[in-house]
């Protein structure tokens, strides 16, 4: 199953939150992303059904190996592209906003080429 951009965003958010707190719940994702609880619940169900995450009986969200792989890839792109844009003179906020848009559509080939460029 190919994952959509919105699914990648959810997985990236769960990864970020899991690094900041011991357990991640749908409500945490909802608050972090600014999405409604029903929207997050629907996305969680789709991601669970797709094999990207597990939900325990307490409602805690856990990335599967597949989910972690996707989340790490998107997170790496986000952080690296943000740093790259800042290094060429883009403001921090604009760099982060642009990286968030580009991280989902940039090819692996182009991203790997950008990573070879020196950062200040």
N, C-alpha and C positions, 0 to 999 in steps of 0.2 A: 504494500500500500504506500503510495507516494504521499508525503506529508505536505500540507499547505503551509503558507507563510504564517498564518495565525497559530497553527499547531506548533511551529518552530518557536514562536514567541512564548507560548505557554511553557514549553519545555525549558527554554532559556530562563524564564522567570523561576520555575521550580528549582533549577540548578542554582541560581543566584540565592534564592531564599534558603535552600538547604545548606549553603555555605555560611549563612548568617544565624541560623537557628536550628535547634535539634530536631524539630518536626515541622513539616509543611502541610497545611490543610488548604482546602479550596478557598476558605474565607481569606487566608493570607494572600493567595494568588489574586483574588478579587480586589482586595485593598491595594496591593502593589500595582496592579495593572489598571485599576480604576474601572473595572468591568463589573457588570451585575452578577449576583450569585447564580442566577439561572444560566447565564451565558457561560460562566466558568464550569458549572456542573455539566452542561452539555459537552463542552470541550474535553473535560476530564473523562467523561464516558467514551467519547470517540478515541481519545488517546489510549485509554485502557484497552478498548476493543482492538485497537491497532497494534497493541503490544509495546507501546512506548512507556507506559507507566502502570504501576500497581497501586491499589488503594487497600489499606488494611481495615480491620473492623472498627478502628477508631477514627477512620476518615483521613488518616495520614497518607500523603502522596509520596511515592518512591519511584524514581526513574528506573526503568529496566536497563539492561546493557545497551539495547538499541536506542532507547530514549536518551540515555546519557551520551551516547555517541553523537546523536543529532544536536543535543543541547551544547555539548562542548565545542562542536564545530561552529555553531552559530555564535556562541559566546566569544570564541577566539577571533572570529571575523569582526565582531562588534568592537572588541577591545583594541585589536590591532588597527583596524581602519580608523577608529577614533584617534589613536595615537598618531597614525600617519597623517591624517588631515590636520591635526594640531601642529605637527612638525612642519607643514608647508604653509602655516599662517592662518588657518581657519580657527575661529573662536571655539572654545571647548563645547559650548552648547550646540552650535551648528554642526561641529564635527560629530558629536554623539548622535544628533538627529539624522544626519546624512548617513552615518554608518549603520544606523538601525534600518534605514530603507534599503541600502545597498547589500547588506549582509545576506539577504535572502535570495538575491538574484545574480550576484557575481559568480562567475564560473570558477571552478577549482583552479584552472590554469591561470586565470587573471589574478586571483588572490595569491597564488604561490609566487607569481612574478612580482607582485607588489611587496611581498614579504622579503624579497631579495634586495630591495632598495634600502639604502642606509637611512635610519631615522636619526634625527638630531638628538 
